[in-house]
Structure formats: C-alpha cells, structure tokens
C-alpha cells in the first residue's frame, strides 16, 4: 500500500489537508452533502 484514499464531506477538506491529505476530486452528493476524494501518500522506508 502506497497511499490512503478517503471520501469525506467537502467542508472537512481543510481539516484533512492539515494532516497531509491532498484533494483529488469531487465524487458524489449524498443527500445534500458533497463528498470529495482525498489521498495521503505514504512514505515507505
């Protein structure tokens, strides 16, 4: 595994970016909530 991918509510984008996640794209709307795809690249040693 070289990365972690998540779907999160769009209003949490800044929160996840503080932990190193990168915004990839908007993915779907659930109810009235936009979900986004985010990825965290793992550094393997």
URZI-V687888 format. One record per residue. OMEGA is omega as a letter, one per 30 degrees, with the letter a starting at -180 (999 if undefined). Layout:
[[OMEGA] [OMEGA]]
This chain:
[[a] [l] [l] [l] [l] [l] [a] [l] [a] [a] [l] [a] [a] [l] [a] [l] [l] [l] [l] [l] [l] [l] [l] [a] [l] [a] [a] [l] [l] [a] [l] [a] [l] [l] [l] [l] [l] [a] [l] [l] [l] [l] [a] [l] [999]]
